[in-house]
Amino acid sequence: MLNSLLSQISNEDFNFLIKNGKRSSFLLNFDFESLIFTEWGLIKFDLPDLFATGKFEELFFLLLKDRGVNVFICNIQKEPIAKVLNFILWIRDELETISELEKTYLSSNPSAKMFQAGINKLDQFGAMNTVDSLAGGDVLKYELVKKLKYNVVFDKQYREVISGEIQSKLAKLK
């Protein structure tokens, strides 16, 4: 119901809303504050897929469930379209902010040796590289990693980037 209403918004109108629309982190009188406190797997896997396919009811349901707010889909469907659009724009902005944070703090340039060894072949696995790394290669721990809060995973990754930079500098000093 809500999904069909939202799917009727033209790309032109949606682009106008992106530029000029009000943002709100509130849905069903709950303030999400920031998506960085959401499960990492939800941010990296589920939200982008649900957003791209226009499955907003499910997206909202999963976000609310992640925050411990138990609602029925029918409660979400009753939300005024203006509030829903404000929330969608907020989610979009949050995902863009997260992407920028990752580009700024988690990106590092592989060494020439790493390129020669074929490090770029791992790019095809996307976020699963992080899951595998944090799970220590143990596929039985993948779901546990996905349930970690985004901010915890980000901090761990950032620590690894800094640690790698220090190790690289130490190797050059020897």
PyMOL commands that set and color helices and strands:
alter all, ss='L'
color gray80, all
select helices_A, chain A and resi 2-7+11-20+35-37+40-53+56-66+73-77+81-105+112-117+119-125+128-134+139-146+150-173
alter helices_A, ss='H'
color red, helices_A
select strands_A, chain A and resi 26-27+30-31
alter strands_A, ss='S'
color yellow, strands_A
deselect
rebuild
show_as cartoon
